[in-house]
Amino acid sequence: MSLGTAETPRLNAQVAWPSRVFFPTVIIVISLLVLVWLFIPWAWSPVDDPGQVIAMNREIAESGRLGGTFQRFIQLYQGDQEGGVFRPAAWLYPPLVYQLPVSLAHLVRLLMVIAAVLGPVMYFRRSGASSARLWLTLFLVIAGASTLYQGLFLLSIQELGGAAFVGLGLMAYRTSPRLTLWVVAALFKAPFAWLLVGNAVYLWRNKQKRVEASISGGLGVVILAISAIWSRSGGYSSTYNLNPLDPALWENFSRLVEPMNALLLVSVIWWLITTNGSVRRNPGWLLFLIAWAGYTLQMIPWGVTAYYMGPISYLFSIFLASVLVDVKEMNRSQALIALLMPAFVAIWLTRITLSLGFEINSVMMESKDCLAPLAGTSTIMNGQLLYVTSSPEGPIRVKDSLIVDDPNWNGEVNLEDGSFSGFSRPETTHYLTIGSAEVPEGRTVTEVCSGSSITLFELGPNE
């Protein structure tokens, strides 16, 4: 492995074969994904979504579609003003997407993922990367974006929206549309503005683009400044932790070496060893370094668990791809071996997120189907599933999903508090178990509905 600054050498013609299959394969996979996505039975998620739909429907009923959309925009703006969160794109996105049928709303999110993943690949292809390195870049970005895939199921989170516009910006050939798209990304989530700052440094080093550099840097700094000022009066942002003596802050730093980020490094090291490759300060590397480092340092005080880690790993994967160079001598077998580990990591990390997402979707769908005929009942949920039972919001969103389909549904859905007090209360009529959760003893039970992930029991009198 070596570090230098020379121009990137082109890949040996012996492995030019991937170029004939790379983009046709990508197009076929995307087409199949879109087709499959449209036939999945989708439910609104246990985070925000059905509540957003109810709020949107209420505003449309009162003010019409155009007036309701504007009113909902104002409500979201006012909520974030009180919370101290500056994200204008996230005030506009929900009023639009939550007017769509649930299947089309999920399709929008799939298209966002596709944009986020393909953007870096197209950028490096335009920069002259070889086909083998494009495959490597694709696998690195798929793996790095894996936590962002939670946004395929939790439609309200803004990290995926920002990453999608980062990808679209990388697709853009000219500077002006790229800046516009990256501004939109930063308006989804302010730390994406570090891309604009990094881009300014990159353009400034190219002495022919000092004007564009000034514009890019100015936009990035303005967005970061507005976000900082906006956050000073917010209740939500008051939890921003800058105390260097607080162990929680350093615990957040330690999460940067979670398996996802570590496996990205493993993939790159595998590539370098198996190809006798090298790393180099290629054009644009500093842009992605500043974007990744700036985003990471700004988010560390908040915490970087779950989908909050998504943009960090995504930007990290792009940075890693930006410092790799094409290999001078490599045959077909060597290329396949070199891509084996990155492909495995990408598939494994993607499978973890998608498995969780589809399980959540299944629980929400089956819970809604089982409870729909039971208006006027009181149900307790019990089980261990992230977002569905990990907070009191899950049961609220199950009830909201029922109300979306039937505004007259008037039952109750609550979460078991761990002591089975909900089970023993006389007003509790049904008990819904998720996964391997069991029904406690003390009352007669009759199974009335079940699915692949849940079972609903009707409760009789105390034994």
C-alpha positions as MATLAB code, in Angstrom:
seq = 'MSLGTAETPRLNAQVAWPSRVFFPTVIIVISLLVLVWLFIPWAWSPVDDPGQVIAMNREIAESGRLGGTFQRFIQLYQGDQEGGVFRPAAWLYPPLVYQLPVSLAHLVRLLMVIAAVLGPVMYFRRSGASSARLWLTLFLVIAGASTLYQGLFLLSIQELGGAAFVGLGLMAYRTSPRLTLWVVAALFKAPFAWLLVGNAVYLWRNKQKRVEASISGGLGVVILAISAIWSRSGGYSSTYNLNPLDPALWENFSRLVEPMNALLLVSVIWWLITTNGSVRRNPGWLLFLIAWAGYTLQMIPWGVTAYYMGPISYLFSIFLASVLVDVKEMNRSQALIALLMPAFVAIWLTRITLSLGFEINSVMMESKDCLAPLAGTSTIMNGQLLYVTSSPEGPIRVKDSLIVDDPNWNGEVNLEDGSFSGFSRPETTHYLTIGSAEVPEGRTVTEVCSGSSITLFELGPNE';
ca = [
       0.000    0.000    0.000;
       1.292    3.464   -0.840;
       0.234    7.066   -0.504;
       0.941    9.485   -3.332;
      -0.501   12.240   -5.447;
       0.051   11.067   -9.013;
      -2.770   10.636  -11.528;
      -4.849    7.475  -11.237;
      -3.626    4.668  -13.555;
      -6.205    2.851  -15.665;
      -7.049   -0.778  -14.969;
      -5.414   -3.449  -17.089;
      -7.517   -4.472  -20.075;
      -7.620   -8.050  -18.756;
     -10.375   -7.026  -16.318;
     -12.277   -4.651  -18.597;
     -14.943   -7.360  -18.735;
     -16.982   -5.979  -15.785;
     -17.806   -2.840  -17.807;
     -20.031   -4.896  -20.095;
     -22.160   -6.135  -17.211;
     -21.961   -3.415  -14.547;
     -24.622   -0.943  -15.645;
     -26.936   -3.538  -17.289;
     -26.833   -5.490  -14.014;
     -27.589   -2.372  -11.983;
     -30.524   -1.445  -14.243;
     -31.995   -4.954  -14.055;
     -31.665   -5.074  -10.256;
     -33.294   -1.647   -9.838;
     -36.179   -2.601  -12.147;
     -36.805   -5.820  -10.218;
     -36.622   -3.971   -6.894;
     -39.228   -1.421   -7.985;
     -41.506   -4.165   -9.291;
     -41.232   -6.228   -6.113;
     -41.654   -3.152   -3.910;
     -45.011   -2.321   -5.486;
     -46.406   -5.760   -4.632;
     -45.364   -5.821   -0.967;
     -48.312   -5.389    1.436;
     -47.154   -2.237    3.217;
     -48.255   -0.783    6.549;
     -47.456    2.597    8.081;
     -44.561    2.301   10.535;
     -44.606    2.549   14.363;
     -42.642    5.841   14.234;
     -44.711    8.956   13.421;
     -46.172    7.764   10.109;
     -49.859    6.999   10.813;
     -50.094   10.044   13.069;
     -48.750   12.147   10.217;
     -51.367   10.668    7.882;
     -54.185   11.460   10.323;
     -52.932   15.037   10.762;
     -52.639   15.489    6.988;
     -56.119   14.070    6.344;
     -57.594   16.373    8.992;
     -56.048   19.478    7.434;
     -57.193   18.475    3.941;
     -60.739   17.891    5.231;
     -60.776   21.350    6.817;
     -58.913   23.437    4.225;
     -58.767   21.441    1.002;
     -55.696   19.819   -0.505;
     -53.690   22.990   -1.208;
     -54.718   24.820    1.951;
     -54.285   21.690    4.069;
     -50.795   21.137    2.708;
     -49.837   24.710    3.585;
     -51.366   24.442    7.067;
     -49.474   21.226    7.755;
     -46.238   22.871    6.610;
     -46.830   25.706    9.096;
     -47.562   23.233   11.903;
     -44.324   21.345   11.289;
     -42.398   24.619   11.122;
     -43.867   25.756   14.439;
     -43.103   22.419   16.079;
     -39.463   22.545   15.024;
     -39.213   26.196   16.028;
     -40.197   25.186   19.553;
     -37.858   22.203   19.444;
     -34.927   24.162   18.048;
     -34.443   21.981   14.959;
     -33.773   23.676   11.621;
     -34.828   21.365    8.763;
     -37.072   23.176    6.240;
     -37.106   20.285    3.764;
     -38.579   18.120    6.517;
     -41.436   20.627    6.891;
     -42.347   20.226    3.220;
     -41.672   16.522    2.717;
     -44.324   15.089    5.134;
     -47.265   17.123    3.754;
     -46.451   15.714    0.321;
     -45.565   12.094    1.031;
     -48.336   11.481    3.577;
     -50.966   12.288    0.972;
     -49.815    9.263   -1.017;
     -51.125    5.711   -0.673;
     -48.898    3.732    1.665;
     -47.413    1.656   -1.171;
     -46.388    4.729   -3.185;
     -44.967    6.400   -0.082;
     -42.697    3.393    0.401;
     -41.755    3.481   -3.285;
     -40.594    7.086   -2.864;
     -38.271    5.909   -0.109;
     -36.907    3.117   -2.301;
     -36.114    5.660   -5.008;
     -34.308    7.742   -2.371;
     -32.128    4.752   -1.468;
     -31.361    4.140   -5.134;
     -30.329    7.783   -5.594;
     -28.125    7.688   -2.486;
     -26.330    4.511   -3.599;
     -25.986    5.236   -7.317;
     -24.815    8.839   -6.910;
     -21.287    8.020   -5.705;
     -20.922    5.257   -8.308;
     -21.820    7.633  -11.139;
     -19.513   10.299   -9.711;
     -16.497    7.989   -9.659;
     -17.385    6.602  -13.075;
     -17.349   10.159  -14.434;
     -13.971   10.630  -12.732;
     -12.538    7.754  -14.768;
     -12.705    4.869  -12.299;
     -12.325    1.390  -13.753;
     -15.143   -1.119  -13.748;
     -13.599   -3.211  -10.988;
     -13.302   -0.159   -8.743;
     -16.889    0.791   -9.582;
     -18.019   -2.607   -8.303;
     -15.973   -2.026   -5.161;
     -17.479    1.452   -4.746;
     -20.986    0.040   -5.181;
     -20.434   -2.596   -2.493;
     -18.825   -0.095   -0.111;
     -21.689    2.382   -0.486;
     -24.366   -0.330   -0.174;
     -22.712   -1.428    3.077;
     -22.149    2.123    4.324;
     -25.766    3.072    3.652;
     -27.189   -0.027    5.327;
     -28.493    1.777    8.430;
     -30.145    4.332    6.149;
     -32.327    1.484    4.888;
     -34.358    1.842    8.085;
     -35.790    4.835    6.237;
     -37.441    2.384    3.823;
     -39.763    1.432    6.679;
     -39.676    4.466    9.017;
     -40.792    7.058    6.501;
     -40.608   10.060    8.814;
     -36.847   10.056    9.433;
     -34.955   12.691    7.445;
     -31.516   11.050    7.205;
     -32.460    9.121    4.066;
     -33.910   12.218    2.409;
     -30.654   14.089    2.949;
     -28.552   11.187    1.664;
     -30.748   10.917   -1.441;
     -30.000   14.525   -2.370;
     -26.317   13.949   -1.659;
     -26.457   11.143   -4.212;
     -28.371   13.267   -6.710;
     -25.777   15.995   -6.286;
     -23.005   13.540   -7.065;
     -24.872   12.545  -10.228;
     -24.911   16.166  -11.400;
     -22.212   17.013  -13.916;
     -22.170   20.775  -13.332;
     -21.398   22.682  -10.135;
     -24.590   24.772   -9.937;
     -27.129   21.906   -9.837;
     -24.862   20.003   -7.463;
     -24.816   22.942   -5.034;
     -28.601   23.248   -5.267;
     -29.126   19.569   -4.512;
     -26.663   19.617   -1.610;
     -28.418   22.650   -0.148;
     -31.635   20.597   -0.177;
     -29.762   17.775    1.582;
     -28.629   20.239    4.266;
     -32.196   21.500    4.623;
     -33.240   17.949    5.473;
     -30.543   17.736    8.143;
     -28.118   20.593    8.790;
     -24.899   18.524    9.231;
     -25.071   17.654    5.523;
     -23.973   21.283    5.013;
     -20.421   20.082    5.644;
     -20.547   18.756    2.093;
     -20.869   22.346    0.915;
     -17.938   23.372    3.092;
     -15.836   20.479    1.825;
     -16.834   21.282   -1.729;
     -15.700   24.879   -1.204;
     -12.250   23.699   -0.125;
     -12.076   21.368   -3.104;
     -13.112   24.070   -5.592;
     -10.832   26.692   -4.031;
      -7.859   24.432   -4.620;
      -8.940   24.454   -8.265;
      -8.003   28.078   -8.890;
     -10.363   28.398  -11.857;
     -13.450   28.008   -9.646;
     -12.953   30.483   -6.826;
     -16.422   32.053   -7.315;
     -18.186   28.692   -7.067;
     -16.031   27.857   -4.041;
     -17.093   31.048   -2.276;
     -20.763   30.377   -3.007;
     -20.535   26.790   -1.813;
     -18.703   27.679    1.375;
     -21.003   30.606    2.059;
     -24.112   28.465    1.713;
     -22.686   25.787    3.986;
     -21.634   28.229    6.693;
     -24.964   30.080    6.561;
     -26.971   26.869    6.986;
     -24.771   25.702    9.865;
     -24.989   29.144   11.512;
     -28.783   29.334   11.191;
     -29.069   25.819   12.602;
     -26.863   26.734   15.579;
     -28.779   29.951   16.312;
     -32.129   28.219   15.842;
     -31.155   25.474   18.282;
     -30.381   27.864   21.141;
     -34.048   28.452   21.929;
     -35.276   24.896   21.459;
     -36.290   22.380   24.071;
     -35.214   19.374   22.004;
     -31.798   20.775   21.161;
     -31.152   21.722   24.806;
     -29.926   18.143   25.308;
     -26.923   18.755   23.012;
     -24.015   17.541   25.139;
     -20.698   19.419   24.848;
     -19.322   18.529   28.279;
     -15.909   16.877   27.651;
     -16.020   15.309   31.124;
     -19.301   13.518   30.513;
     -18.694    9.776   29.938;
     -21.749    9.677   27.661;
     -19.963   11.911   25.143;
     -17.005    9.532   24.942;
     -19.342    6.578   24.748;
     -20.827    8.187   21.640;
     -17.316    8.440   20.183;
     -16.748    4.748   20.848;
     -19.775    3.854   18.732;
     -17.911    5.046   15.637;
     -16.098    1.693   15.617;
     -19.316   -0.306   15.526;
     -19.205   -3.398   13.273;
     -20.617   -1.459   10.316;
     -17.766    1.047   10.120;
     -15.170   -1.548   11.054;
     -16.372   -3.832    8.263;
     -16.021   -1.019    5.745;
     -12.354   -0.832    6.695;
     -12.058   -4.618    6.517;
     -13.461   -4.522    2.971;
     -10.942   -1.891    1.888;
      -8.013   -3.693    3.514;
      -9.081   -6.946    1.827;
      -9.152   -5.150   -1.530;
      -5.713   -3.605   -1.003;
      -4.117   -6.890    0.049;
      -5.659   -9.083   -2.659;
      -4.917   -6.609   -5.462;
      -1.645   -5.205   -4.129;
      -3.477   -1.901   -4.442;
      -2.805    1.529   -3.046;
      -4.493    4.605   -1.649;
      -3.891    8.101   -2.917;
      -5.152   11.649   -2.473;
      -7.297   11.591   -5.598;
      -9.216   14.727   -6.671;
     -12.187   15.189   -4.356;
     -10.823   13.190   -1.429;
     -10.656   16.268    0.807;
     -14.282   17.135   -0.010;
     -15.491   13.787    1.318;
     -13.131   13.814    4.292;
     -14.456   17.196    5.459;
     -18.065   16.115    4.811;
     -17.666   12.931    6.833;
     -15.590   14.427    9.658;
     -17.790   17.522    9.968;
     -21.034   15.554   10.016;
     -19.599   13.086   12.530;
     -18.243   15.658   14.967;
     -21.468   17.670   14.861;
     -23.604   14.595   15.564;
     -21.453   12.982   18.282;
     -22.962   15.071   21.135;
     -26.470   13.990   20.035;
     -25.605   10.304   19.863;
     -25.130    8.116   16.835;
     -27.186    4.993   17.479;
     -29.576    3.359   15.002;
     -30.409    5.448   11.935;
     -28.456    8.447   13.280;
     -25.328    6.510   12.317;
     -26.574    6.097    8.724;
     -25.197    9.307    7.135;
     -21.902    8.926    9.014;
     -21.233    5.452    7.623;
     -22.550    6.495    4.206;
     -20.176    9.473    3.950;
     -17.350    7.347    5.343;
     -17.840    4.776    2.574;
     -17.674    7.518   -0.087;
     -14.486    8.887    1.473;
     -12.896    5.436    1.434;
     -13.846    5.007   -2.217;
     -12.318    8.395   -3.017;
      -8.800    7.442   -1.872;
      -8.565    4.112   -3.700;
      -6.869    3.897   -7.064;
      -7.137    1.513   -9.975;
      -4.768   -1.427  -10.020;
      -2.221   -1.633  -12.824;
      -2.044   -5.423  -13.079;
      -5.008   -7.609  -12.145;
      -6.557  -10.620  -13.847;
     -10.167  -11.759  -13.739;
      -9.729  -14.250  -10.888;
      -7.915  -11.679   -8.794;
     -10.715   -9.160   -9.359;
     -13.368  -11.656   -8.269;
     -11.428  -12.564   -5.124;
     -10.854   -8.883   -4.335;
     -14.579   -8.161   -4.589;
     -15.631  -11.190   -2.540;
     -15.282   -9.617    0.908;
     -16.866   -6.233    0.004;
     -19.807   -8.048   -1.603;
     -20.272  -10.288    1.447;
     -20.161   -7.319    3.847;
     -22.674   -5.380    1.731;
     -25.103   -8.316    1.594;
     -24.730   -9.142    5.292;
     -25.264   -5.598    6.562;
     -28.171   -5.030    4.177;
     -29.815   -8.269    5.271;
     -29.706   -7.227    8.948;
     -31.522   -3.935    8.343;
     -34.028   -5.322    5.852;
     -34.877   -8.271    8.116;
     -35.698   -5.897   10.959;
     -37.670   -3.607    8.666;
     -39.791   -6.341    7.146;
     -40.456   -7.819   10.600;
     -41.669   -4.421   11.814;
     -43.849   -4.035    8.732;
     -45.283   -7.529    9.233;
     -46.148   -6.846   12.883;
     -47.839   -3.554   12.032;
     -49.806   -5.103    9.168;
     -50.901   -8.211   11.086;
     -51.754   -6.250   14.246;
     -53.943   -3.916   12.220;
     -55.700   -6.780   10.424;
     -56.384   -8.662   13.661;
     -57.631   -5.633   15.610;
     -59.663   -3.992   12.840;
     -62.897   -5.933   13.635;
     -62.520   -5.282   17.379;
     -63.636   -1.678   17.818;
     -64.436   -0.824   21.416;
     -61.956   -3.358   22.831;
     -58.881   -2.822   24.993;
     -55.699   -4.628   23.922;
     -52.343   -5.004   25.628;
     -49.230   -5.620   23.477;
     -46.290   -7.644   24.755;
     -43.018   -8.590   23.040;
     -39.535   -7.395   22.145;
     -39.282   -5.608   18.802;
     -37.431   -2.377   18.134;
     -39.707    0.647   17.557;
     -42.893   -1.447   18.010;
     -42.502   -2.212   21.726;
     -39.280   -0.401   22.652;
     -41.218    2.773   23.526;
     -44.828    3.760   24.320;
     -45.138    5.186   20.803;
     -45.526    1.771   19.152;
     -49.031    0.956   20.455;
     -50.124    4.534   19.745;
     -49.133    4.103   16.092;
     -50.880    0.739   15.888;
     -54.063    2.477   16.988;
     -53.419    5.347   14.577;
     -53.042    2.827   11.722;
     -56.455    1.439   12.562;
     -57.939    4.945   12.601;
     -56.364    5.743    9.219;
     -58.374    2.858    7.709;
     -61.469    3.423    9.851;
     -61.856    6.854   11.516;
     -64.620    5.384   13.706;
     -62.402    2.734   15.282;
     -62.534    3.482   19.008;
     -60.588    0.750   20.793;
     -57.517    1.053   23.001;
     -54.031   -0.373   22.428;
     -51.412   -0.142   25.154;
     -48.008   -1.589   25.969;
     -47.480   -4.115   28.741;
     -45.468   -2.419   31.470;
     -43.470   -5.500   32.456;
     -45.436   -6.515   35.540;
     -48.433   -7.860   33.599;
     -50.684   -5.320   35.308;
     -52.354   -4.628   31.982;
     -53.167   -8.305   31.589;
     -54.903   -8.484   34.956;
     -57.015   -5.352   34.594;
     -60.709   -6.216   34.077;
     -61.094   -3.706   31.231;
     -58.401   -5.465   29.162;
     -60.228   -7.641   26.646;
     -57.375   -8.837   24.401;
     -53.693   -9.655   24.661;
     -51.415   -9.392   21.627;
     -48.057  -11.190   21.717;
     -45.173  -10.435   19.364;
     -42.623  -13.061   18.460;
     -41.890  -15.464   21.305;
     -43.674  -13.464   24.015;
     -45.949  -15.562   26.197;
     -49.356  -14.921   27.727;
     -49.172  -14.756   31.540;
     -51.259  -16.994   33.743;
     -54.312  -15.924   35.723;
     -57.058  -15.554   33.103;
     -58.648  -17.824   30.554;
     -57.445  -17.090   27.025;
     -58.702  -17.959   23.562;
     -56.675  -17.439   20.406;
     -58.728  -15.360   17.969;
     -56.207  -14.274   15.344;
     -52.601  -14.956   14.387;
     -49.973  -14.229   11.763;
     -46.335  -14.967   11.102;
     -45.231  -12.488   13.769;
     -48.143  -11.945   16.188;
     -50.885  -13.804   18.016;
     -54.029  -12.170   19.422;
     -55.861  -13.720   22.367;
     -59.264  -12.880   23.785;
     -59.191  -12.740   27.582;
     -61.867  -14.330   29.728;
     -62.534  -13.871   33.429;
     -59.902  -14.367   36.095;
     -59.251  -18.032   36.949;
];
